């Protein structure tokens, strides 16, 4: 069922009514830019306009934003969505429902002012998988789209001394596989920075897959595998082995790659070599394996057909 945004609302303080704005920017892993509730699991809040109208019918003088919701939606009851359901908001933003209702330890200023706050019962909270602008009149539609990110680890690319070709090649590969590319970032070969950003993509953004390129060799500053291993909950060595085997069909140097693969939560992280040519050589493996893997992780491909 398709809904429509009838009001976009933000506030600088938590627990307060929000003020309507014509347009707002949703930021991946954060929430609504300029809103006090950005961050954490409850990055964006949604409330059905129909719920507000039911309050008005009981004699409560309320309007959009008065319950602290970021998006007031008509024609679609957000509470009908399940935890994990994804919503396409506006042209590009992708939300994932993280919580339906909430427990308030004490009445907020909204509850004290109105005598009742319906957000604990009818509010829906979501995190931003892919950012974008939302405005009044935009559609809100349930979607099953997968979301991915690309991280290039390269000192020279980060300094602007060399153009990154492998990162954009991976973005194109994701798009070919109908995976929305939510983020493409270049970082220097700093293990701590790589680790922190991978954790951000998996934990705060909740993307389905992160493809990294670069930093997998034997040079002193090649530390992408170490950064990745420190985060993984479960290793998937078969993916890395298959990528190296495919690379060996083209060059014996592929055996020098130390890339690893595995899961952090429900996010798969795959290390890939740092050259466009190497990416193109191993892409056939990803084209076959990645769609099935992502379906399996979301409970959509439970069979074992070949």
LINHU-V293116 format. One line per field, one symbol per residue. ss: DSSP state (h for helix, s for strand, l for the rest). burial: + if it has 16 or more other C-alpha atoms within 10 Angstrom, else -. Layout:
ss = ???
burial = ???
This chain:
ss = lsssssssssllllllllssslssssslllsslllllllllllssssshhhhhhhhhlllllllllllllsssslllhhhlllllsssslllssssssssllllllllhhhhhhllllhhhhlssssssslsssslllsssssllsssssssslhhhhhllllllhhhhhhhhhhhllssssssssslllhhhhhhhhhhhhhhhlllsssssllllllllllhhhhhhllllsslhhhhhhhhhhhhlllhhhhhllllssssllsssssslllhhhhhhhhhhhhhhhhhhhhhhlllllllll
burial = --+++++++++---++++++---+-+++++++--+++++-+++++++++-+++-+-------+++++++++++++++++-+----+++++--+++++++++--------++-----+++--+++++++++++++++++++++---++++++++++-++-----+-++-+++-++----++++++-++++++--++-+++++++++++++++++++++----++++++++-++--+---+++-++++++-----+--++++++++-+++++++++++-++-+++--+---+++++--+---------
